[in-house]
């Protein structure tokens, strides 16, 4: 067996194990949120969010937005939601639209709200589509 083949196989195994671990942590974090176990959710989601997982970033942003397991911190919520939205997470885009439409933790800004709803709608988010329609009527 060639050395290149072994390296390639090892790289594939490491990649698969990383993905499985990330999915498991995300699943455990989401399950913990649903059970109201925010300490576990935070422990599972934060490392994934810090490594760039957009779903974990979105959920961590929501935890800061509403003070679930962490103090309410609108600035931190925006940081995590924007990181997630930068990866085209339509839920984060939709939530940013709501934040700008309501002015919750930011200056109320209809143009920003419409821009975020438009992005979410363009990524197939039905709530983003609905909210975009409301903003444009």
N, C-alpha and C positions, 0 to 999 in steps of 0.2 A: 504494500500500500504506500502510495507516495505521501510525502510530507505535506504537500499542498492539499491533498484530499483530506488528511487528518485535521489540518487547520480549518479547512472549510466546514468539516463535520462538527468540530468543536465549536466554531462560531455559530453554527445553526442551533446546536443544542443550547448554548448560552442564551441565544435570542429567544428560543421557545420558552425556556425556563423563566426568563425575565417577563415575557408576556403573560404567562400563566400566573406568576406571582402578582403582577400588576392587576390582572383581572380579579384574582382572589381578594386582594386588598380592597379594591373598589367595591366588590360585592359585599364584603364584610362591613365596609364603611356605610354603604347605602342601607343595608339591613339594620345597622346600629341606629342610623337616623330614624328609620321607621319605628324602631322600638323606643325611641327617646333616649338611647344610650349615647349621648353626645361625646362623652370622654373616649369611648371606643371609636366612634366615628372620626373624631379628631386624630386619634393615634393612627388610624388606618389611612385616612385621606391626605393628611398634611404631607407625608413623604412622597406620595404619588403626585400631589399638586406641585411640590417643589421640583420634581423631576420632569414636569411639563405635561402631565396627564390633564387634558382639558375637562373631562368629566369631574375629576377630583377638584380641579380649580373652581369649577362652577359651584359644586356643592359646598366647598369651603367658603366661597364668597357668600353664599346664602346663609351659612352658619353665622358669619360675621354680620351680615345684614340684619338678621333677626335675633342675634344673641343666643344662639343655640349651642351651649357648651363653651362659649367664649363671650366676653363682654361685647355688647353691640359696638361695632366699630365700622361706620359707614365708609371711611377711607380705606380700610383693609378690604372691605367687601368689594369696593370698586377696583382695587388692585387685582384681586383674584378673578373677578368677573371679566375685566378687560383682558387679562392673560388668556382666559378661556375663549373669549370672543375673538381674540387675535388668531385663534386656531379654527375659526368659523363654527364654534359651538352655538347652534341656533338658540338654545335655551339661555345662554349667557347674553346673547345679542338681544333677545326678547326682554330679559330682565333689565338690561341697561336701558332699553326703551322705556320701560315702566318707571325706572328711577328718574330719568330725565323728564318724563311726562308729568310726574308727580312732584318733582323737586325734592325727593327724599335723600338728603345728604349732599345734594348738589343744587346749583341754581336751576330752577325750572327752565327748560329749554325745549320748546316744541320742535325746532329744527333738528336738534340732536335726537330727540325721541323718534321722530319720523325716520331719520337716517338709520337708527338701530332697528326699528321695526321693519324697515325695508330690507335690511340685511337678513334678519331672521326670516322674514317672509320669503325672500329669495332662496333661503336654504330649506324651504318647505315647512317651516314652523307655522302651524295653523293659528295659534294664538297671536303670533307676530303678524300674520296676514289679517286677522280680525282687527287687531289694534291699529294696524296701518290704515285699514279702511275707516275706522273711527276717527283717526287723526285727520284724514283727508276729506271728511264730509263736513 
